Amino acid sequence: MKNSLFYCLTLVLLIGCQPFEKNGYIFIKNQTDYPITDLKVTYISAQKTYSLGTLYPYSEYKYAINYERHNEDSIIFSYLDKNHKKINQEVATYAAKYDRKSYEIVIQ
């Protein structure tokens, strides 16, 4: 009986210590009156860019960070504003698979 209780408590502690999220995310929120176009996420070291398209006014996008292909990397987010000016914003100076952090970008 004591061994069963010990194993149950150990199992509960092990499960409780696991991270709930298996992915890190970038939450992009457009809080402007105009669409944001040409959204891109760039992994600097890998020199890989992923196009996300357009984010409409007062909407948001949840982008899962690709840790399988990019174990450790810096991430930059870019877009074109209403004047078609390219904006670059650093999301993470160092995003690593073991961190699985989430980041938020608010465009105002």
N, C-alpha and C positions, 0 to 999 in steps of 0.2 A: 504494500500500500504506500509506504514512504517513497519507494523508488518511482512509482507511478506519478505521485504528486510532484516529485522532483523533476521528472521528465516533462510533465505538463507545464510546470512553471518555466523550465528552461526553454521549451518550445515557444511559449507565449513571449518571453523576453527576446528570443531570436527573431521572431516574426515582427514584434513591435519595433525592433531596431532597424529594420529594413526600410529604405526610402519608399514612400508611397508612389512617387512619380518615377517612372523609368526613363523619362525624357526630360530634357531641358527645353524651354520654349522662349521664343521672342514674341511678346504681345505688342502689336503695332496698332495704335489707336489714332484715327484721324478725327480731330475735334475742330475741323475747319469747315467753312461753307463751300469748299470746292474739292473736287477729286484730286488725289495724289496719284500721279502716273509713274510708270516705269520703275516700280518698286523692285529692288534687288537686294539680295543678301550675298555678301562676298566673304569667303574664307581666305584670308590673306596668305598664309603659308602654302596652302594647297593651290592657290591661284584658281579657285573655282567659284563661279558666280551662278546663282539661281535666280531666275526672273519670277516675280510674284504677280506682275500685272498692275492693276489699278485698285486703289482703295477709295471707296466713295465717301462723301461727307458723313460725319458722325457714325462711322462704322469701325470695326476692328478686325484684325486678322491674327490668328494664332499659328505661328510657324514653329514646327518641331525642329530643333537643332539636330543635324545629322552627325551624331557621334560615331556611327559605324564607319563612315567614310572619312571623317575628320576627327580623329582622337583628341588632339590638342591643337588649338588654332586660335587666331584672333578673328573677330567677326566685325564686318562693317556693313551698315545698312545705307542704301542710297535711294533717292527718288527725285522726281522733277516736281517742283512746286507750281503754283498757278501761273507764274511768269516764265515757266519752262527753264528755270534755273536749277542746275543739279546741286543737290544737297547730300553731303556725305556725313554720316554720323557713326561714331564708334559705338558698337553695342557691347562687345566684350574684349578687353585687352588680352585675356587668356581664358578660353573656354575649354574645359577638359572633361573627358568622359566620366571621370570619378566625381566631378562636382555636380553635374546635372542641374545647374542653376537655371533660373528663368529670369528674363530681362524684359523691361517694359519701355517702349518708345511712345511718347505722346507728342503728336504733331499738332501745334496750335497756331 
